[in-house]
Amino acid sequence: MKNLFENLTLFDRRLRLVVNPDNELSRFSAKFNISSPSSIMLTENYGRAFLYFKEEVHMKREIRILLQEGEARFHDGIWRVSFSVSGAKSYVKAVRRILQVPSCVNVFTHNSKGSFIMDFLFHHSDEDEISSAVLDCVHSSDVTEVMFLGSFEDPATYFTDLFNLFNLVAIAFEMELPLSALASCGYPEMDHWMRILKVPLGEKMVGVLFSESPIKEKGTIKQIIPGEMYVSEVRNPVFLSFIREYVRRKNPPLLRIQKFDAPILRMVDVIPGLFVSDALRTINRVIGENPQWRTRISCVLPIDSFINMERECNRGP
């Protein structure tokens, strides 16, 4: 089975969307020139935006105002703030419209002085749908801009560049699944697969699925590239526990990848380096509630080191 980043080369197009919501969170970010990784949680009925920043003395009055409209947690000198984003807002509709394209996934979001900059990857077979979605977004939303739409060639370089800007860390952990959990994990007839979630958070998990052998289209599994790429939906109580705990602690991951080689499920969460300890607490709490999923942490590495490790492991002896 290909390593995690080899599969990502099947995404050969990238879209960068700039969302400019007019709310207290974006105005606060603009006033204090905050630039940091961010997250947007989308479910069928609502959404939440997350922002992280270090507290400065001159911010205290504005922080009190900000907290009247959002939820926040202060830990280790870092504020983690989340705001509800109404599903009726045009920019939320725009993001949902983009993610409806079968191969499209949100791989990174960051906040830059009040704007949410969102990167999406997709396969060229969906170019017509992406084009239609982009034109719809620009037409229907005066707070959405297109910064880039073009080719995507090297995942390793892309993520290494992000690491240099935002100090991203990959946490990988492995679960040995009991037989009773295989069906709810995903695809019981398959011993090997990988998927990347369309958005890292959401109660309805939809992912782009990679396989080295053909899969029958059934249920929520739909073909994108025959024998290689599919889109599917999966619900699993343990996966949902991770999401709830990440949201509760307000340190959601920026990207989530899952790889299965029976009976081992490997999960990789990409997070800001500031939140490694918090993420490990999240993992510890969830696996403590689910001891039947025998779990171990396999690595905690800067994203560039993680990519190099994946390359070396795949070369073999």
DAURWO-V875461 format. One record per residue. RES is the residue in three letters. D_LAST is the distance of its C-alpha to the last C-alpha in Angstrom with 2 decimals. Layout:
[[RES/D_LAST] [RES/D_LAST]]
This chain:
[[MET/15.85] [LYS/15.77] [ASN/15.35] [LEU/18.72] [PHE/19.48] [GLU/18.50] [ASN/21.17] [LEU/23.62] [THR/23.71] [LEU/25.92] [PHE/28.51] [ASP/29.85] [ARG/33.10] [ARG/34.16] [LEU/37.54] [ARG/38.80] [LEU/41.93] [VAL/44.26] [VAL/46.39] [ASN/49.44] [PRO/50.94] [ASP/54.34] [ASN/54.17] [GLU/54.41] [LEU/50.66] [SER/50.31] [ARG/53.49] [PHE/52.31] [SER/48.97] [ALA/50.82] [LYS/53.36] [PHE/50.85] [ASN/48.33] [ILE/45.55] [SER/42.19] [SER/39.41] [PRO/36.91] [SER/38.88] [SER/38.72] [ILE/40.95] [MET/41.28] [LEU/42.76] [THR/44.12] [GLU/46.61] [ASN/49.55] [TYR/48.72] [GLY/46.38] [ARG/45.64] [ALA/44.52] [PHE/42.85] [LEU/43.19] [TYR/41.99] [PHE/43.63] [LYS/44.56] [GLU/48.19] [GLU/50.51] [VAL/54.10] [HIS/55.64] [MET/53.97] [LYS/55.64] [ARG/58.61] [GLU/56.57] [ILE/54.05] [ARG/56.98] [ILE/58.09] [LEU/54.60] [LEU/54.29] [GLN/57.47] [GLU/55.70] [GLY/52.14] [GLU/50.13] [ALA/48.38] [ARG/46.47] [PHE/46.39] [HIS/43.63] [ASP/42.08] [GLY/44.29] [ILE/43.10] [TRP/45.26] [ARG/43.69] [VAL/46.32] [SER/46.41] [PHE/49.07] [SER/50.03] [VAL/49.88] [SER/52.31] [GLY/51.12] [ALA/54.28] [LYS/53.27] [SER/52.54] [TYR/49.27] [VAL/47.93] [LYS/48.96] [ALA/47.19] [VAL/43.83] [ARG/44.29] [ARG/45.16] [ILE/41.98] [LEU/39.80] [GLN/41.59] [VAL/39.77] [PRO/37.18] [SER/33.95] [CYS/35.10] [VAL/33.45] [ASN/34.48] [VAL/31.42] [PHE/33.31] [THR/36.88] [HIS/38.51] [ASN/42.11] [SER/43.62] [LYS/47.20] [GLY/48.37] [SER/46.34] [PHE/43.41] [ILE/40.85] [MET/38.66] [ASP/35.63] [PHE/34.96] [LEU/32.33] [PHE/33.15] [HIS/32.51] [HIS/34.79] [SER/36.28] [ASP/38.07] [GLU/39.56] [ASP/43.07] [GLU/42.94] [ILE/41.61] [SER/44.36] [SER/46.98] [ALA/45.75] [VAL/45.74] [LEU/49.24] [ASP/50.45] [CYS/49.11] [VAL/50.74] [HIS/53.96] [SER/54.25] [SER/53.03] [ASP/54.48] [VAL/51.87] [THR/48.76] [GLU/47.48] [VAL/44.70] [MET/42.85] [PHE/40.13] [LEU/39.40] [GLY/36.97] [SER/33.47] [PHE/30.24] [GLU/27.24] [ASP/24.58] [PRO/24.03] [ALA/21.84] [THR/24.71] [TYR/27.29] [PHE/25.99] [THR/25.25] [ASP/28.86] [LEU/30.11] [PHE/28.35] [ASN/30.13] [LEU/33.39] [PHE/33.23] [ASN/30.57] [LEU/28.77] [VAL/26.46] [ALA/24.10] [ILE/24.52] [ALA/22.12] [PHE/23.20] [GLU/22.38] [MET/25.07] [GLU/25.07] [LEU/27.92] [PRO/30.73] [LEU/31.71] [SER/34.90] [ALA/33.10] [LEU/30.91] [ALA/33.78] [SER/34.83] [CYS/31.30] [GLY/31.25] [TYR/30.68] [PRO/30.99] [GLU/30.29] [MET/26.81] [ASP/23.65] [HIS/21.62] [TRP/23.14] [MET/23.24] [ARG/26.42] [ILE/27.80] [LEU/31.32] [LYS/34.06] [VAL/35.43] [PRO/33.89] [LEU/37.15] [GLY/39.60] [GLU/40.93] [LYS/40.27] [MET/36.51] [VAL/35.68] [GLY/32.19] [VAL/30.49] [LEU/28.22] [PHE/25.12] [SER/24.20] [GLU/22.31] [SER/25.24] [PRO/29.00] [ILE/30.97] [LYS/34.68] [GLU/36.90] [LYS/38.79] [GLY/40.23] [THR/38.81] [ILE/35.81] [LYS/36.58] [GLN/34.60] [ILE/33.73] [ILE/31.27] [PRO/31.26] [GLY/28.06] [GLU/26.36] [MET/28.61] [TYR/31.43] [VAL/33.67] [SER/34.57] [GLU/36.41] [VAL/35.56] [ARG/37.47] [ASN/36.11] [PRO/38.04] [VAL/35.10] [PHE/33.92] [LEU/37.55] [SER/37.76] [PHE/35.08] [ILE/37.08] [ARG/40.36] [GLU/39.07] [TYR/37.52] [VAL/40.87] [ARG/42.89] [ARG/41.12] [LYS/41.25] [ASN/37.68] [PRO/36.23] [PRO/32.73] [LEU/32.54] [LEU/29.80] [ARG/28.45] [ILE/25.42] [GLN/24.63] [LYS/21.70] [PHE/22.06] [ASP/19.69] [ALA/22.21] [PRO/23.45] [ILE/21.75] [LEU/23.33] [ARG/21.66] [MET/24.22] [VAL/23.86] [ASP/27.10] [VAL/27.57] [ILE/30.51] [PRO/32.39] [GLY/31.18] [LEU/34.70] [PHE/34.32] [VAL/31.18] [SER/33.30] [ASP/35.50] [ALA/32.67] [LEU/31.29] [ARG/34.85] [THR/35.00] [ILE/31.87] [ASN/33.20] [ARG/36.57] [VAL/35.36] [ILE/33.02] [GLY/35.85] [GLU/38.05] [ASN/35.52] [PRO/34.09] [GLN/33.33] [TRP/30.42] [ARG/28.18] [THR/26.65] [ARG/24.42] [ILE/23.60] [SER/19.86] [CYS/20.27] [VAL/23.08] [LEU/22.08] [PRO/23.89] [ILE/23.15] [ASP/21.61] [SER/19.13] [PHE/18.40] [ILE/17.78] [ASN/15.32] [MET/13.44] [GLU/13.47] [ARG/12.13] [GLU/9.10] [CYS/8.48] [ASN/9.12] [ARG/6.75] [GLY/3.81] [PRO/0.00]]
